[in-house]
Amino acid sequence: VGEDKPRQIASGLRPFYSLEEMQGRTVLVLCNLKARNLVGFPSHGMVMCASNDDHTKVEFAVPPEGAKIGERVVFEGHDGEPEAENKVAKKKMFEKLAPDLKTNADGAIEWKGATSKT
């Protein structure tokens, strides 16, 4: 995302993945969230994953093919500029959008049927 150093992001993925399975992995991250103190440090984003209905299986959402580290991901037909952290939090934007986020058979993330792209 064009920053000088890596972001620290806490997640609830420990029950599903070992540290070795997570290190060095390319993942999708929701970045324009306000930092929240989780497990003793400020977390600057959310790792995008999908789960089954009873939340016993969790898998990483797959970045679009050819996506580069730090590249912005959008959905087809929705190429607008990202909202600021404060606006996302104040208007509870993620909470409104989340019910329409799904993954397809290939693990790629979609929103209202629109495929993710760079």
N, C-alpha and C positions, 0 to 999 in steps of 0.2 A: 504494500500500500504506500510505497514511496517513503518509508521511514528509515532513519539511520540505523536503528537497532531492532532486534526481534521483539515482538510483543510477548508479555507473559499472560497466559490465559489458563485459568483454572477450569476444570470440567468435572462432571460426575461420571467419568468413563472408567474409573479404576475397576469396578466390578466386571467390566466387559473386555478390557484390554490391559495387557501388561505394559510396563514402561518401555520395554524393548519393542513391542508392537507399535507403539506410538511415536517413538523417537525417529526423526528423519522422514516422517510420513508427510506427504502433501495433502493438505486438508482445505476445506472451505471454512472461512471464518467470517462471521458477522461482526464487522469492525465498528460501526457507528453507534455503539452502545456506550453509555456512561460507565466508567470504571467502577467496579464494585469490589469491596474487600471480601474475598473468599479465601478460606484456609490460610489466613495470615498474610496475604499480599493482595494488592489491587489487580484484579483480572480485567484485561482490556479487550474483551470480545467474547464470542461464543462459537465453539466448534460446531459446525452443522452436521447433524447426524439424523438417521431415521431409525424408528423402532417399530416393533410389532405392537399390536393392540394392548397386550398385557405387560409390555415393557420388559420382557425377559431376554430379548435379543436387540442389540443396538449395533448399527453399522454406520461408518462414515459416509457422508454424501460424497459423491465423486465429482471432482472439479471438471469443467468442460474440457474436452479434448484439446490439447495444445495450450492450455492455460499456463501462464508463467507465474512464478511466485510473486505475490504482491499485486498482480493484475486484478482490476475490478471486474466482477462478474455481475451481469444483469440478466433480465429475462427478455426473450424476444418480444418486441413491441413496447418495451418499458425501459427506454434508454435514458431517462432523466437523470439529473444530478442527485447524488445522495443527500439525504437530510442530515442536519447537524445532530450531534449526540443529545443535546438538550431537548431538541424538538422531538426526537424519537422517544425519549423518556417521558416527556410531558404529555404527549398525545397518545402514549401507549401504542405506538405504531406496530412494533413487532407482535404484540399480543393480538392485534387486529388482523395482521397478515398471516400469522402462523397457521391457523386452521386450513388455509388453502395451499400450504407448502406440502409437497409430496415428492417421493422419488419414483422414477420409472424403473422398468425391469433391469436397466443397466446401472442403477444407483445414482443417476444424474438427478439433480434437484429441479423441480418444476414448481411454478406458481400459477394457479388457475389454468393449468394445461400448457403454459408457455415454458419452453425449455430454457435452461440457463446457457449463457454464452459469454464470451469475452469481447 
